[in-house]
Amino acid sequence: MARTLTGTCLCEGVEYEVQDPQALGYCHCTRCQRWTGSSLAGVVVAKENFRFTKGEDPVTTYKSELAPRNFCSDCGSSLYDDLGEVYFVAAGLIRDLDLEPSFHQQVAYKARWHQIGDDAPQFDEMPPG
């Protein structure tokens, strides 16, 4: 049976489902810092396992140098990054998320004040594979 998690933006105008999440990880790159104000905790999910259940109209895409970033144009909530075959879905929007972090990427660029407090593997750049 497929595992399904639900998420919503701050204004609750956009709702979505994530099926069979692959991992929870953190990106510490400067782009994510500017996007969220800190590192970005994200759920990795196959593109075909993400679907909107309400309010797709306010979803706007910002084309960044790494990946298109999608957000709610009404409240500004960061929704997901489109990495091609997978999405990196903002973990803070998924209320019943119970995954443990499995990686930290772009650690070479993390904010000096940020302290990583778990034992998940850390990669200076991107994880292998």
MDAnalysis code that builds the backbone (N, CA, C; Angstrom):
import MDAnalysis as mda
import numpy as np

u = mda.Universe.empty(387, n_residues=129, atom_resindex=np.repeat(np.arange(129), 3), trajectory=True)
u.add_TopologyAttr("name", ["N", "CA", "C"] * 129)
u.add_TopologyAttr("resid", np.arange(1, 130))
u.add_TopologyAttr("resname", ["MET", "ALA", "ARG", "THR", "LEU", "THR", "GLY", "THR", "CYS", "LEU", "CYS", "GLU", "GLY", "VAL", "GLU", "TYR", "GLU", "VAL", "GLN", "ASP", "PRO", "GLN", "ALA", "LEU", "GLY", "TYR", "CYS", "HIS", "CYS", "THR", "ARG", "CYS", "GLN", "ARG", "TRP", "THR", "GLY", "SER", "SER", "LEU", "ALA", "GLY", "VAL", "VAL", "VAL", "ALA", "LYS", "GLU", "ASN", "PHE", "ARG", "PHE", "THR", "LYS", "GLY", "GLU", "ASP", "PRO", "VAL", "THR", "THR", "TYR", "LYS", "SER", "GLU", "LEU", "ALA", "PRO", "ARG", "ASN", "PHE", "CYS", "SER", "ASP", "CYS", "GLY", "SER", "SER", "LEU", "TYR", "ASP", "ASP", "LEU", "GLY", "GLU", "VAL", "TYR", "PHE", "VAL", "ALA", "ALA", "GLY", "LEU", "ILE", "ARG", "ASP", "LEU", "ASP", "LEU", "GLU", "PRO", "SER", "PHE", "HIS", "GLN", "GLN", "VAL", "ALA", "TYR", "LYS", "ALA", "ARG", "TRP", "HIS", "GLN", "ILE", "GLY", "ASP", "ASP", "ALA", "PRO", "GLN", "PHE", "ASP", "GLU", "MET", "PRO", "PRO", "GLY"])
u.atoms.positions = np.array([
    [0.838, -1.181, 0.000],
    [0.000, 0.000, 0.000],
    [0.880, 1.240, 0.000],
    [0.554, 2.187, -0.820],
    [1.338, 3.412, -0.949],
    [1.156, 4.297, 0.279],
    [2.245, 4.900, 0.703],
    [2.207, 5.851, 1.816],
    [1.952, 7.234, 1.246],
    [0.936, 7.937, 1.757],
    [0.577, 9.255, 1.258],
    [0.654, 10.271, 2.382],
    [1.348, 11.373, 2.110],
    [1.442, 12.501, 3.028],
    [0.789, 13.703, 2.370],
    [0.233, 14.609, 3.168],
    [-0.389, 15.798, 2.624],
    [0.310, 17.046, 3.133],
    [0.265, 18.083, 2.308],
    [0.867, 19.351, 2.683],
    [0.015, 20.507, 2.214],
    [0.245, 21.662, 2.824],
    [-0.478, 22.870, 2.454],
    [0.409, 24.084, 2.679],
    [0.182, 25.111, 1.903],
    [0.931, 26.355, 2.073],
    [0.392, 27.128, 3.277],
    [1.006, 28.241, 3.602],
    [0.627, 29.052, 4.759],
    [-0.831, 29.520, 4.708],
    [-1.279, 29.983, 3.552],
    [-2.658, 30.492, 3.440],
    [-3.675, 29.383, 3.207],
    [-3.195, 28.162, 3.033],
    [-4.017, 26.974, 2.794],
    [-4.754, 27.017, 1.461],
    [-4.297, 27.870, 0.569],
    [-4.884, 27.944, -0.761],
    [-4.382, 26.854, -1.691],
    [-3.186, 26.308, -1.389],
    [-2.601, 25.220, -2.179],
    [-2.473, 24.009, -1.267],
    [-2.984, 22.884, -1.720],
    [-2.840, 21.625, -1.007],
    [-2.326, 20.578, -1.978],
    [-1.575, 19.608, -1.461],
    [-1.006, 18.577, -2.325],
    [-0.812, 17.281, -1.564],
    [-0.560, 16.217, -2.320],
    [-0.233, 14.909, -1.775],
    [1.120, 14.466, -2.300],
    [1.850, 13.792, -1.443],
    [3.134, 13.182, -1.775],
    [2.985, 11.695, -1.477],
    [3.206, 10.859, -2.496],
    [3.102, 9.416, -2.308],
    [4.480, 8.792, -2.293],
    [4.690, 7.865, -1.372],
    [5.932, 7.108, -1.264],
    [7.180, 7.997, -1.258],
    [7.312, 8.860, -0.242],
    [8.503, 9.710, -0.164],
    [9.765, 8.858, -0.073],
    [10.816, 9.297, -0.765],
    [12.065, 8.524, -0.812],
    [13.009, 8.859, 0.339],
    [13.047, 10.120, 0.753],
    [14.006, 10.543, 1.778],
    [13.645, 11.930, 2.272],
    [14.194, 12.261, 3.427],
    [14.156, 13.620, 3.956],
    [15.592, 14.084, 4.048],
    [15.879, 15.242, 3.490],
    [17.239, 15.764, 3.541],
    [17.239, 17.265, 3.683],
    [18.420, 17.793, 3.884],
    [18.600, 19.241, 4.026],
    [19.549, 19.741, 2.949],
    [19.207, 20.875, 2.371],
    [20.106, 21.555, 1.450],
    [20.564, 22.845, 2.131],
    [21.873, 23.030, 2.186],
    [22.465, 24.176, 2.869],
    [23.065, 25.191, 1.890],
    [22.732, 25.095, 0.606],
    [23.317, 26.003, -0.381],
    [22.838, 27.442, -0.160],
    [23.563, 28.369, -0.717],
    [23.199, 29.782, -0.542],
    [21.880, 30.103, -1.235],
    [21.529, 29.388, -2.305],
    [20.244, 29.609, -2.974],
    [19.089, 29.246, -2.035],
    [19.196, 28.117, -1.349],
    [18.141, 27.721, -0.403],
    [18.099, 28.679, 0.785],
    [19.250, 29.167, 1.199],
    [19.270, 30.140, 2.288],
    [18.509, 31.402, 1.888],
    [18.727, 31.863, 0.668],
    [18.000, 33.054, 0.204],
    [16.519, 32.755, -0.029],
    [16.206, 31.531, -0.427],
    [14.831, 31.124, -0.719],
    [13.995, 31.011, 0.549],
    [14.599, 30.476, 1.640],
    [13.826, 30.186, 2.849],
    [14.262, 30.988, 4.078],
    [15.441, 31.597, 4.025],
    [15.979, 32.280, 5.196],
    [16.881, 31.379, 6.018],
    [17.031, 30.124, 5.614],
    [17.870, 29.158, 6.318],
    [18.135, 28.012, 5.350],
    [18.552, 26.860, 5.873],
    [18.659, 25.692, 5.001],
    [17.246, 25.208, 4.680],
    [17.116, 24.415, 3.642],
    [15.804, 23.906, 3.238],
    [15.713, 22.427, 3.578],
    [14.772, 22.066, 4.444],
    [14.463, 20.662, 4.700],
    [13.484, 20.236, 3.616],
    [13.828, 19.177, 2.905],
    [12.979, 18.757, 1.798],
    [12.770, 17.261, 1.753],
    [11.597, 16.887, 1.268],
    [11.248, 15.489, 1.049],
    [11.476, 15.183, -0.424],
    [12.274, 14.168, -0.687],
    [12.536, 13.735, -2.056],
    [11.420, 12.786, -2.464],
    [10.775, 13.115, -3.583],
    [9.673, 12.283, -4.068],
    [9.730, 12.249, -5.599],
    [9.418, 11.097, -6.158],
    [9.342, 10.981, -7.615],
    [8.300, 11.962, -8.140],
    [8.624, 12.600, -9.263],
    [7.741, 13.607, -9.853],
    [6.312, 13.100, -10.015],
    [6.171, 11.850, -10.446],
    [4.833, 11.292, -10.674],
    [4.092, 10.994, -9.368],
    [4.763, 11.086, -8.238],
    [4.135, 10.830, -6.938],
    [3.779, 12.114, -6.193],
    [3.753, 13.221, -6.904],
    [3.337, 14.503, -6.344],
    [2.121, 14.970, -7.128],
    [1.073, 15.368, -6.405],
    [-0.096, 15.909, -7.116],
    [-0.796, 16.947, -6.252],
    [-1.293, 17.978, -6.930],
    [-2.077, 19.010, -6.266],
    [-3.486, 18.477, -6.031],
    [-4.037, 18.769, -4.860],
    [-5.416, 18.386, -4.559],
    [-6.314, 19.614, -4.435],
    [-5.699, 20.807, -4.349],
    [-6.459, 22.055, -4.266],
    [-5.550, 23.221, -4.640],
    [-6.076, 24.142, -5.407],
    [-5.434, 25.433, -5.607],
    [-4.151, 25.468, -6.398],
    [-4.073, 24.796, -7.518],
    [-2.861, 24.841, -8.335],
    [-2.664, 26.209, -8.999],
    [-3.719, 26.982, -9.183],
    [-3.634, 28.270, -9.886],
    [-2.634, 29.263, -9.283],
    [-2.555, 29.420, -7.948],
    [-1.599, 30.400, -7.417],
    [-0.139, 29.926, -7.412],
    [0.118, 28.700, -7.863],
    [1.496, 28.200, -7.874],
    [2.270, 28.901, -8.993],
    [3.356, 29.527, -8.607],
    [4.201, 30.269, -9.530],
    [5.597, 29.674, -9.501],
    [6.278, 29.707, -10.644],
    [7.621, 29.147, -10.749],
    [8.641, 30.260, -10.888],
    [9.684, 30.169, -10.077],
    [10.850, 31.041, -10.196],
    [11.961, 30.200, -10.792],
    [12.503, 30.628, -11.910],
    [13.578, 29.894, -12.586],
    [14.913, 30.317, -11.977],
    [15.487, 29.438, -11.145],
    [16.785, 29.731, -10.543],
    [17.880, 29.057, -11.365],
    [19.121, 29.318, -10.982],
    [20.242, 28.761, -11.737],
    [20.387, 27.256, -11.579],
    [19.808, 26.673, -10.528],
    [19.933, 25.234, -10.315],
    [18.663, 24.486, -10.724],
    [17.529, 24.930, -10.216],
    [16.273, 24.211, -10.470],
    [15.104, 25.175, -10.367],
    [14.061, 24.946, -11.152],
    [12.853, 25.751, -10.984],
    [12.296, 25.567, -9.577],
    [11.946, 26.683, -8.939],
    [11.412, 26.670, -7.576],
    [9.969, 27.141, -7.632],
    [9.107, 26.387, -7.022],
    [7.675, 26.651, -7.095],
    [7.159, 27.111, -5.736],
    [6.300, 28.130, -5.767],
    [5.814, 28.726, -4.535],
    [4.381, 29.205, -4.716],
    [3.704, 29.461, -3.592],
    [2.354, 30.018, -3.622],
    [2.475, 31.524, -3.823],
    [1.876, 32.031, -4.872],
    [1.971, 33.474, -5.154],
    [1.084, 34.297, -4.220],
    [0.188, 33.655, -3.485],
    [-0.652, 34.384, -2.539],
    [0.053, 34.625, -1.206],
    [0.678, 33.587, -0.631],
    [1.301, 33.730, 0.694],
    [2.819, 33.658, 0.660],
    [3.403, 33.210, -0.465],
    [4.856, 33.144, -0.589],
    [5.488, 31.856, -0.112],
    [4.710, 30.883, 0.348],
    [5.285, 29.626, 0.834],
    [6.073, 28.918, -0.256],
    [7.291, 28.497, 0.096],
    [8.106, 27.661, -0.789],
    [7.466, 26.283, -0.832],
    [7.138, 25.780, -2.031],
    [6.462, 24.500, -2.147],
    [7.421, 23.370, -2.510],
    [8.102, 23.502, -3.653],
    [9.023, 22.440, -4.074],
    [9.977, 22.952, -5.145],
    [11.115, 22.272, -5.222],
    [12.069, 22.472, -6.312],
    [11.885, 21.322, -7.282],
    [11.890, 21.619, -8.569],
    [11.753, 20.611, -9.619],
    [13.158, 20.208, -10.060],
    [13.604, 19.017, -9.622],
    [14.946, 18.541, -9.945],
    [14.939, 17.564, -11.118],
    [13.890, 17.588, -11.908],
    [13.804, 16.699, -13.071],
    [12.972, 15.472, -12.752],
    [13.616, 14.362, -12.438],
    [12.913, 13.117, -12.116],
    [12.280, 13.151, -10.730],
    [12.807, 14.002, -9.850],
    [12.280, 14.097, -8.485],
    [11.993, 15.544, -8.121],
    [11.121, 15.700, -7.149],
    [10.854, 17.000, -6.535],
    [11.472, 16.998, -5.140],
    [11.919, 18.172, -4.701],
    [12.417, 18.387, -3.343],
    [11.365, 19.262, -2.681],
    [10.427, 18.622, -1.957],
    [9.236, 19.278, -1.427],
    [9.536, 19.820, -0.027],
    [9.212, 21.081, 0.203],
    [9.470, 21.713, 1.500],
    [8.839, 20.903, 2.625],
    [9.668, 20.377, 3.501],
    [9.211, 19.475, 4.562],
    [8.341, 20.176, 5.593],
    [8.568, 21.452, 5.829],
    [7.805, 22.169, 6.845],
    [6.340, 22.329, 6.533],
    [5.943, 22.045, 5.304],
    [4.542, 22.170, 4.905],
    [3.766, 20.864, 5.065],
    [4.466, 19.795, 5.421],
    [3.856, 18.471, 5.547],
    [3.696, 18.169, 7.040],
    [2.479, 18.269, 7.546],
    [2.233, 18.190, 8.992],
    [2.524, 16.833, 9.605],
    [2.208, 15.743, 8.956],
    [2.360, 14.409, 9.543],
    [3.656, 13.720, 9.120],
    [4.637, 14.476, 8.772],
    [5.918, 13.917, 8.324],
    [6.635, 13.284, 9.505],
    [7.042, 12.038, 9.349],
    [7.731, 11.344, 10.422],
    [9.041, 10.705, 9.956],
    [9.615, 11.204, 8.876],
    [10.891, 10.692, 8.379],
    [12.051, 11.287, 9.176],
    [13.098, 10.516, 9.323],
    [14.339, 11.009, 9.918],
    [15.216, 11.539, 8.786],
    [15.994, 12.584, 9.032],
    [16.894, 13.092, 7.988],
    [17.875, 12.008, 7.546],
    [18.086, 11.909, 6.237],
    [19.018, 10.904, 5.714],
    [20.222, 11.522, 5.013],
    [20.241, 12.861, 4.845],
    [21.425, 13.499, 4.270],
    [21.381, 15.008, 4.477],
    [22.566, 15.603, 4.388],
    [22.750, 17.052, 4.326],
    [23.619, 17.290, 3.100],
    [23.145, 18.112, 2.172],
    [23.930, 18.412, 0.972],
    [24.337, 19.879, 0.971],
    [25.386, 20.182, 0.204],
    [25.895, 21.552, 0.068],
    [26.362, 22.122, 1.420],
    [26.885, 21.250, 2.276],
    [27.306, 21.649, 3.620],
    [28.459, 22.651, 3.560],
    [29.244, 22.630, 2.508],
    [30.348, 23.587, 2.369],
    [29.840, 25.025, 2.332],
    [28.554, 25.225, 2.058],
    [27.986, 26.561, 1.903],
    [27.026, 26.951, 3.035],
    [26.906, 26.098, 4.055],
    [25.936, 26.382, 5.118],
    [26.288, 27.677, 5.835],
    [25.277, 28.284, 6.409],
    [25.485, 29.509, 7.179],
    [26.407, 29.212, 8.363],
    [27.294, 30.136, 8.665],
    [28.252, 29.918, 9.764],
    [27.557, 29.660, 11.090],
    [26.408, 30.268, 11.298],
    [25.702, 30.127, 12.561],
    [24.899, 28.831, 12.674],
    [24.722, 28.133, 11.553],
    [23.889, 26.924, 11.548],
    [24.666, 25.742, 12.137],
    [24.088, 25.105, 13.127],
    [24.660, 23.905, 13.726],
    [23.826, 22.697, 13.299],
    [24.462, 21.737, 12.654],
    [23.770, 20.513, 12.254],
    [23.710, 19.607, 13.475],
    [22.523, 19.201, 13.860],
    [22.347, 18.483, 15.113],
    [21.916, 17.039, 14.988],
    [22.170, 16.404, 13.863],
    [21.838, 14.984, 13.733],
    [23.028, 14.250, 13.137],
    [22.894, 12.950, 13.014],
    [24.005, 12.123, 12.529],
    [23.877, 11.730, 11.060],
    [22.979, 12.366, 10.318],
    [22.816, 12.043, 8.897],
    [24.106, 12.378, 8.151],
    [24.443, 11.626, 7.111],
    [25.656, 11.903, 6.349],
    [25.654, 13.324, 5.780],
    [26.836, 13.930, 5.778],
    [27.004, 15.288, 5.282],
    [27.896, 15.273, 4.047],
    [27.471, 16.032, 3.028],
    [28.209, 16.106, 1.770],
    [28.529, 17.562, 1.480],
    [29.796, 17.862, 1.197],
    [30.190, 19.229, 0.876],
    [29.423, 19.777, -0.315],
    [29.177, 18.919, -1.293],
    [28.412, 19.293, -2.482],
    [27.139, 18.439, -2.508],
    [26.929, 17.704, -3.587],
    [25.736, 16.854, -3.712],
    [26.067, 15.414, -3.302],
    [25.097, 14.672, -2.774],
    [25.332, 13.261, -2.459],
    [25.622, 12.482, -3.745],
    [26.393, 11.404, -3.648],
    [26.669, 10.601, -4.851],
    [25.387, 9.949, -5.356],
    [25.325, 9.771, -6.666],
    [24.205, 9.071, -7.272],
    [23.134, 9.955, -7.600],
])
